[in-house]
Amino acid sequence: MNSRKDLLTIRALSDEDIRTILDSASAMKELLTKSVKKVPVLKGKSVLTLFYEPSTRTHSSFEVAAKRLSADVTSFTVSQSSVVKGESVHDTIDTLQAMKMDYIIVRHKNSGIPAVIARHTRASVVNAGDGAHAHPSQAFLDAFTIREKYGSIAGRRVVIVGDILHSRVARSTSLILKRLGAEVAYLGPGSLVPLERHTGIPRFTHFDDAFSWRPDVIYLLRVQNERMDSPFFPNAREYHRVYGVTEERLKRISDLDLAIMHPGPVNRGVELCDLAMEYRNCLVNKQVENGVAARMSILYHLTPHTRQV
Ligand code: CP
């Protein structure tokens, strides 16, 4: 893989970069099965997690990943920092830059903030989710999980369901899957799914049409109420009936032997019924498990410019 300082989007990566990170994630996953789960590849390096938006999976798995690689990890808690006194992102970064961090993992509600930070620091910056723009580490763990399940990604069909409009996951995951030769379609209400002519991705508005397309994976997105100023559908119950995995729809998914994925956190009773979480081909917990290996691989392959001073 070419030397890269940052991971900001999937689009910025070459096909070779994507395959290299995925292949190394397999090696990292193998390592995680050993009794000693730590390697010294980032020993002496410092990793800062800088999350301006809430996170459970991404934050904790980057922290675990960095520790498995023997890095020193500092978690910057925005709610207890001078950000609440009005300090700007630039001034926060200048302050943190003075501490000579090697890696900064950043999540922010504004699209583009990780790129701004990347331009102002010698540290490697990883975009852990910026607004509705991109979530590249999620894309890697999703691709890894599909490859692990089916042996390859090329030719697989994935229907991404729901709130495409506000979803950085939909953007990054559909991009990586298409780059790896999968076919992707979107399913959801017209208010939340862009037209095919804007994305190049086929769009369904009825679950039955999506089933007729013969997918391998049904990938449900979280309804992002926090990014909606006004309702985009009548109510949660109606959304579940039309676009959720209801118990009835789960039966059909099971008969067709399809996999279910979701980036989390799941709104139970909206995207998925409780039974769906126990379905034999529900990969939600596998996605979380694979997040550590994928993020270890990402950190391993980035080259901070701090190494050159
Ligand atoms: N998938 C995802 O980004 O989850 P978190 O918000 O918990 O990090």
Residues whose N, C-alpha, C, O or C-beta is under 5 A from the ligand:
A	BS01	CP	P54 S55 T56 R57 T58 H59 P263 G264 P265
